[in-house]
């Protein structure tokens, strides 16, 4: 009897996740895996399986699942758990279009306040973020960039 491949097997966790970053790391990792199709729609996500995978308690997993539900990426059914929702292409396109508008406007408003050294530092943060593997450092660099 052949087993179905476990979609969570496509998720790689690089070392221990600091407690203060756990919810965010889990949310971002699952969002990415859902949006790029590594975790297909209809897949049930059990809190304990995710907690074991990420090496955390169920609390940050629960919080991350709630955030993903609020983003319409999961359907959470009482006493059943979380299931990856079908992606509606129009919704995703609309969400990214709105995000582009908001972030572009935030950048436009901030440019007059920035010095050349601020822009140089932001570029260095981006370079570091593109290669960093440590979750703690990614969180720190992301905060510094924004």
C-alpha positions in Angstrom: 0.0 0.0 0.0 1.5 3.3 -1.0 1.2 6.3 1.2 0.2 9.8 0.0 3.2 12.2 0.2 3.0 14.4 3.2 2.7 18.1 2.0 4.4 19.2 5.2 7.5 17.3 4.1 8.2 20.2 1.6 8.6 22.6 4.6 12.1 23.0 5.8 12.8 24.5 9.2 16.3 25.8 9.8 17.1 25.3 13.4 15.2 26.3 16.5 12.8 29.2 16.2 13.0 31.9 18.9 9.7 32.0 20.9 9.1 35.7 20.1 9.2 35.0 16.4 7.4 31.6 16.3 3.9 32.8 15.3 5.3 35.1 12.6 7.7 32.4 11.2 5.1 29.7 11.1 2.5 32.1 9.5 5.0 33.2 6.8 6.3 29.7 6.1 2.8 28.2 5.8 1.5 31.2 3.7 4.4 30.7 1.3 3.9 27.0 1.0 0.1 27.5 0.4 0.5 30.2 -2.1 3.2 28.4 -4.1 1.2 25.1 -4.1 3.4 23.0 -1.9 0.5 22.6 0.5 -2.5 22.1 -1.8 -6.1 23.2 -1.1 -8.1 20.7 0.9 -5.0 19.7 3.0 -5.8 19.3 6.7 -3.3 21.0 9.0 -3.1 19.5 12.4 -1.8 21.8 15.2 0.3 19.0 16.8 1.9 18.0 13.5 2.8 21.7 12.9 4.0 22.2 16.5 6.3 19.1 16.1 7.6 20.3 12.7 8.5 23.8 13.9 9.6 22.6 17.4 7.2 24.8 19.3 4.1 24.5 21.4 0.7 24.5 19.9 0.0 28.1 21.0 2.0 29.9 18.3 0.7 27.4 15.7 -2.9 28.2 16.8 -2.2 31.9 16.4 -0.6 31.5 13.0 -3.5 29.4 11.8 -5.9 32.1 13.0 -4.0 34.7 11.0 -4.0 32.5 7.9 -7.8 32.0 8.4 -8.2 35.8 8.5 -6.3 36.0 5.2 -8.8 33.5 3.7 -6.0 30.9 3.2 -7.5 28.4 5.6 -10.9 27.3 6.7 -11.0 26.5 10.4 -13.8 24.2 11.4 -14.6 23.7 15.1 -13.6 20.3 16.4 -12.1 19.4 13.0 -9.2 21.7 12.5 -7.7 23.9 9.7 -8.0 23.0 6.0 -6.3 24.9 3.2 -8.9 26.9 1.4 -9.2 26.9 -2.4 -7.3 29.9 -3.7 -9.3 32.4 -5.7 -7.0 33.9 -8.2 -8.9 37.2 -8.3 -8.6 37.6 -4.6 -4.9 37.0 -4.6 -4.3 39.4 -7.4 -6.5 42.0 -5.7 -4.6 41.6 -2.4 -1.2 42.0 -4.0 -2.4 45.0 -6.1 -3.6 46.7 -2.9 -0.4 45.9 -1.1 1.6 47.3 -4.0 -0.4 50.5 -3.8 0.0 50.8 0.0 3.7 50.1 0.1 4.4 52.3 -2.9 2.6 55.2 -1.2 4.4 54.6 2.1 7.7 54.7 0.2 6.7 57.9 -1.7 5.8 59.6 1.6 9.0 58.5 3.3 11.5 59.4 0.5 11.7 63.2 1.4 12.6 62.2 4.9 15.4 59.8 4.0 19.1 60.6 3.8 21.5 58.8 1.3 22.9 56.8 4.2 19.4 55.5 5.0 18.9 54.3 1.5 22.4 52.6 1.5 21.6 50.9 4.8 18.3 49.7 3.5 20.1 48.2 0.5 22.5 46.4 2.8 19.6 45.0 4.8 18.0 43.7 1.6 21.3 42.0 0.5 21.6 40.3 3.9 17.9 39.2 4.0 18.3 37.5 0.6 20.9 35.1 1.9 20.1 34.8 5.7 18.9 31.4 6.9 18.6 32.1 10.7 15.0 33.0 11.6 16.1 35.2 14.5 18.4 37.2 12.2 15.7 37.4 9.5 13.3 38.9 12.0 15.9 41.4 13.2 16.8 42.5 9.7 13.2 42.8 8.6 12.4 45.0 11.6 15.5 47.2 10.9 14.6 47.5 7.2 11.0 48.6 7.9 
